[in-house]
Amino acid sequence: MEYCFEHPDVLAAWDWGGTVAGALPYGEGHINATHCIYVQLPDGDSRRYILQKINTATFTDPDGLMENICGVTEYLRQQAVARGADPARVTLQVIPTKDGKPYYRDAQDGCWRVYAFVENTVCLQQVQTPEDFYQSAVAFGNFQKQLAGYPAATLHETIPHFHDTPRRFDNFEKALAADTMGRAKDVAAEIAFVRARKADCAYMTDLLAAGKLPLRVTHNDTKLNNILFDKATGEGLCVIDLDTVMPGLAANDFGDSIRFGANHNAEDEPDQSKVHFALNLFEIYTKGFLQAAGDAFTPLEKETLPWGAKLMTLECGIRFLTDYLEGDHYFHTTRPGQNLDRARTQFKLVQDMEDCWAQMAAIVEKYS
């Protein structure tokens, strides 16, 4: 295997327990630069590690970021040991540097971290079967349950106001007022759609502010590809990509998964007649999520799960529309109007959810 890593000072910061035989780019993530490190052990065996360069433009406080990750993963390891599970399989393990630090800062101010490689697992980029979606629900539900006792308020906000839906609405209104690209005149229907749901945007944050919903440890990016599945059994084993682990609402994690997975179309589908909210996938996910984590949630948390689905979808649509109004500077685009198509897709899913709201509530009650 060709040795291709260009940062020998970074490699020297860790004791690999053997000889580094190679390093190759790994995975399909777009935020952090990820490598797989291949180590030849003295006994002739081999071992793999994941080395990542943290994107400090996105995560400006690497100390707080790694404090979150180390605290949460160590807590999950303790939970795994207590229930007789293999901690090396069910949670990430941060490998400290030779100096005992959770990450290494190089001469160019780059920040690097290492995880143990979780062998015999696979990462899925899209749902291939309903069972995949169910297993992802179980994995994220277990994540919630195992961290139910963790003091969420002690976590750092790695991206402040990430799921602050009222703030996203306010940012949309500012972009609309500025109308720097002159695009507002062409999206009157989308603007009306958002404005008609202004009160909805504050529903969950108002409950939190009133003390009616508890603050939880939340993942905040609960896509299918942030789970490692057992290669042999298909079981959802280990939740990964913990950079956005922050204090938040359990319904938001649930809702982000529904937004991502409970439809059969691309996020930027230009033909809205093809976009439909899949109630059967909503039920599959709700079943797995509540079977895994249900007894950790309050009755009101369970009741608000449909709100999490609706608001995470609405919030995402608002962000796409805001970026379109501002000139497509945040979300990467490959064609004109892509962010507008993305916004319209989210709004169509929101409309579908509203149209089957009673059924969604009944499904949640069924598995509660």
C-alpha positions in Angstrom: 0.0 0.0 0.0 1.4 3.4 -1.0 2.3 5.7 1.8 0.6 9.0 0.9 0.3 11.0 4.1 2.1 14.4 4.0 2.2 15.3 7.7 4.8 13.1 9.5 4.8 15.5 12.5 1.1 14.7 13.0 1.8 11.0 12.8 4.6 11.4 15.3 2.2 12.8 17.9 0.7 9.4 18.5 2.1 6.1 19.7 0.6 3.7 17.1 1.9 0.6 18.8 3.7 -0.4 15.6 4.8 0.9 12.2 2.6 3.2 10.2 2.4 1.3 6.9 0.1 3.7 5.0 -2.5 6.4 5.2 -5.4 6.9 2.7 -8.3 9.3 2.4 -11.4 7.7 3.9 -15.1 8.2 3.8 -17.5 10.6 2.2 -17.6 13.4 4.7 -17.4 17.0 3.6 -16.5 18.9 6.8 -13.4 17.2 8.3 -10.5 15.8 6.3 -10.4 12.0 7.1 -7.7 9.4 6.7 -7.5 5.7 7.5 -4.2 4.9 9.1 -2.8 1.4 8.6 -0.4 0.1 11.3 1.8 -3.0 11.2 2.0 -4.5 14.7 5.2 -6.2 16.0 3.5 -9.6 16.1 2.7 -9.4 12.3 -0.9 -8.4 12.8 -2.3 -5.1 11.7 -4.6 -2.4 13.1 -6.5 0.6 11.6 -7.3 4.0 13.0 -9.2 7.0 11.8 -7.3 10.3 11.7 -9.2 13.5 11.1 -8.2 17.1 10.7 -10.9 19.1 12.4 -12.5 21.9 10.4 -11.8 24.8 12.7 -13.6 27.2 10.3 -16.8 25.4 11.2 -15.8 24.3 14.8 -14.0 27.3 16.1 -13.5 25.9 19.7 -11.6 22.6 19.3 -11.0 22.4 23.1 -14.8 22.6 23.7 -15.5 20.3 20.8 -13.2 17.5 22.1 -14.3 18.0 25.7 -17.8 17.2 24.5 -16.7 14.2 22.5 -14.5 12.7 25.2 -17.1 13.2 27.9 -19.9 11.7 25.9 -17.9 8.7 24.5 -16.4 7.9 28.0 -19.9 8.0 29.4 -21.2 5.7 26.7 -18.3 3.3 27.3 -19.2 3.1 31.0 -22.9 2.4 30.0 -21.8 -0.3 27.6 -19.7 -2.0 30.3 -22.5 -1.9 32.8 -24.9 -3.7 30.4 -22.4 -6.2 29.2 -21.9 -4.8 25.7 -18.5 -4.4 24.0 -17.6 -0.7 24.3 -15.2 -1.0 21.3 -18.2 -1.8 19.1 -20.9 0.5 20.4 -19.1 3.9 20.8 -16.2 5.8 19.3 -12.9 5.8 21.3 -10.7 8.8 21.2 -7.0 7.9 21.1 -5.0 10.4 23.1 -1.7 11.8 21.9 1.7 10.8 23.4 1.1 13.8 25.7 -2.2 12.5 26.8 -4.2 15.2 24.9 -7.4 14.6 23.0 -6.1 16.2 19.9 -2.8 17.6 18.3 -2.3 21.1 17.1 0.3 21.3 14.3 2.7 24.2 13.4 0.1 25.6 11.0 -2.6 25.6 13.7 -4.3 22.6 12.2 -6.1 20.4 14.8 -6.0 16.6 14.5 -7.6 13.7 16.3 -7.6 9.9 16.2 -10.3 7.4 16.8 -10.0 3.6 17.0 -11.4 2.0 13.8 -14.6 0.0 14.4 -13.9 -3.1 12.4 -16.5 -5.2 10.6 -19.0 -2.4 10.1 -20.4 -0.6 7.2 -21.7 3.0 6.7 -24.7 3.4 4.5 -25.2 6.5 2.4 -28.9 5.9 1.8 -31.7 3.6 3.0 -31.7 0.4 1.0 -34.4 -1.4 2.9 -37.0 -0.5 5.6 -34.9 -2.5 8.0 -32.0 -0.1 7.5 -34.3 2.8 8.6 -35.6 0.8 11.6 -32.0 0.0 12.7 -31.0 3.6 12.4 -33.9 4.5 14.6 -32.9 1.9 17.2 -29.3 3.2 17.1 -30.3 6.9 17.6 -32.9 5.8 20.2 -30.2 3.9 22.1 -28.0 7.0 21.9 -30.7 9.0 23.6 -31.4 6.4 26.2 -27.8 5.7 27.2 -27.1 9.5 27.5 -30.3 10.2 29.4 -28.4 10.6 32.7 -25.6 12.8 31.2 -25.6 16.5 32.3 -26.5 18.0 29.0 -26.1 21.6 30.3 -22.4 21.0 30.7 -21.8 20.5 27.0 -20.4 23.3 24.8 -22.5 24.6 21.9 -20.1 23.7 19.1 -22.3 25.6 16.6 -24.4 28.2 18.5 -28.1 28.4 17.8 -27.9 25.4 15.4 -31.5 24.3 15.8 -32.9 27.7 17.0 -35.9 27.7 14.6 -37.2 31.2 15.6 -33.7 32.6 14.9 -33.6 30.9 11.5 -37.0 32.6 10.8 -35.5 36.0 11.8 -32.5 35.4 9.5 -34.9 34.7 6.7 -36.8 37.9 7.3 -33.5 39.8 7.3 -32.5 38.2 4.0 -35.9 39.0 2.6 -35.8 42.6 3.6 -32.3 43.0 2.1 -33.2 41.1 -1.1 -29.6 41.6 -2.3 -30.1 39.4 -5.4 -33.6 40.7 -6.4 -35.0 37.2 -6.1 -37.9 37.9 -3.6 -40.3 38.8 -6.4 -40.1 35.3 -7.9 -40.7 33.3 -4.7 -43.9 34.9 -3.3 -45.5 31.5 -2.6 -42.6 30.2 -0.7 -42.4 33.5 1.3 -46.1 33.2 2.2 -45.6 29.5 3.2 -42.9 30.4 5.7 -44.6 33.5 7.1 -47.8 31.5 7.7 -45.9 29.3 10.0 -44.1 31.9 12.1 -45.9 30.9 15.3 -45.0 27.2 14.7 -41.3 28.1 14.6 -41.4 29.0 18.3 -43.5 26.0 19.5 -40.7 23.8 20.8 -38.4 26.6 22.0 -41.3 28.1 24.0 -41.9 24.7 25.7 -38.2 24.5 26.6 -38.1 28.0 27.9 -41.2 27.3 30.1 -39.4 24.3 31.6 -41.9 21.8 30.1 -39.3 20.0 28.0 -36.0 18.8 29.4 -32.6 19.6 27.8 -31.0 16.4 26.4 -27.7 15.4 24.9 -28.6 15.6 21.2 -26.6 14.5 18.1 -28.1 17.2 15.8 -27.1 15.5 12.6 -29.1 12.2 12.7 -28.6 11.1 9.1 -28.3 7.4 8.2 -24.6 7.8 7.3 -23.8 8.8 10.8 -24.3 5.2 12.0 -22.0 2.2 11.7 -23.9 -1.0 11.0 -22.7 -4.5 11.8 -21.5 -5.9 8.5 -22.8 -9.4 9.3 -26.1 -8.7 11.1 -27.1 -5.3 9.8 -27.6 -4.1 13.4 -27.1 -0.4 14.0 -24.2 -0.4 16.3 -22.3 2.9 16.8 -23.3 6.5 16.3 -20.5 8.5 14.8 -19.7 12.1 13.7 -20.1 13.6 17.2 -19.0 17.1 16.4 -22.5 18.5 16.7 -23.3 16.8 20.0 -24.8 19.6 22.1 -27.6 20.4 24.5 -30.9 20.2 22.7 -34.3 18.6 22.3 -34.9 14.9 21.7 -37.6 15.6 19.2 -35.1 17.5 17.1 -32.9 14.5 16.7 -36.0 12.4 15.9 -37.3 15.0 13.5 -34.0 15.4 11.6 -34.0 11.7 10.9 -37.5 11.8 9.6 -36.7 14.8 7.4 -33.8 13.0 5.9 -35.2 9.5 5.6 -39.1 9.5 5.4 -39.3 10.3 1.7 -38.3 8.6 -1.5 -36.8 11.6 -3.4 -33.7 13.6 -3.7 -33.4 16.7 -1.5 -33.2 18.9 -4.6 -36.0 17.2 -6.7 -37.2 19.9 -9.1 -40.6 18.1 -9.8 -42.6 18.6 -6.6 -45.3 16.2 -7.8 -42.8 13.4 -7.1 -42.2 14.5 -3.5 -44.2 12.8 -0.8 -43.8 12.3 2.9 -43.7 8.5 3.5 -46.0 7.8 6.5 -45.0 4.1 6.5 -41.3 5.1 7.0 -42.4 7.5 9.7 -44.0 4.6 11.5 -41.0 2.3 11.0 -38.7 4.9 12.5 -41.0 5.9 15.3 -41.3 2.2 16.3 -37.6 1.7 16.5 -36.8 5.0 18.2 -39.4 4.6 20.9 -38.7 0.9 21.5 -35.1 1.9 22.1 -35.5 5.1 24.1 -39.2 5.5 25.0 -38.9 4.9 28.7 -36.2 7.7 28.9 -38.7 10.3 27.6 -41.4 12.3 29.4 -45.0 12.0 28.0 -44.7 15.5 26.5 -41.5 14.6 24.8 -43.2 11.7 23.1 -46.2 13.9 22.1 -43.9 16.5 20.5 -42.1 14.0 18.2 -44.3 15.0 15.2 -43.5 18.6 16.0 -39.8 17.7 15.8 -40.3 16.2 12.3 -42.3 19.2 11.1 -40.0 21.9 12.5 -36.7 20.3 11.5 -38.1 20.0 8.0 -39.5 23.5 8.0 -36.2 24.9 9.5 -34.2 23.3 6.8 -36.4 24.7 4.1 -36.1 28.1 5.6 -32.4 27.8 5.6 -32.4 26.8 1.9 -34.7 29.7 1.0 -32.6 32.2 3.0 -29.5 31.1 1.2 -31.3 31.4 -2.2 -32.3 34.9 -1.4 -28.7 35.8 -0.3 -27.1 34.4 -3.4 -26.3 30.7 -2.6 -23.3 31.4 -0.5 -23.7 28.8 2.3 -25.0 25.6 0.7 -22.9 24.3 -2.2 -24.8 24.3 -5.5 -24.1 22.8 -8.8 -26.9 24.5 -10.8 -29.0 27.6 -10.8 -32.1 27.4 -8.6 -30.9 24.3 -6.7 -31.4 25.9 -3.3 -34.9 27.0 -4.3 -35.7 23.4 -5.3 -34.3 22.2 -2.0 -36.5 24.6 -0.1 -39.6 23.7 -2.1 -39.0 20.0 -1.4 -38.8 20.6 2.3 -42.0 22.7 2.2 -43.8 20.0 0.3 -42.8 17.5 3.0 -44.1 19.9 5.7 -47.4 20.3 3.9 -47.7 16.5 3.7 -47.0 16.2 7.4 -49.7 18.7 8.2 -52.1 16.8 6.0 -51.6 13.6 7.9 -51.0 15.1 11.4 -53.6 13.1 13.2 -52.1 9.8 11.8 -48.6 10.9 12.9 -49.9 11.6 16.4 -51.7 8.2 16.5 -48.5 6.4 15.4 -46.5 8.0 18.2 -49.2 7.1 20.7 -49.3 3.5 19.4 -45.6 3.0 20.2 -45.6 5.1 23.4 
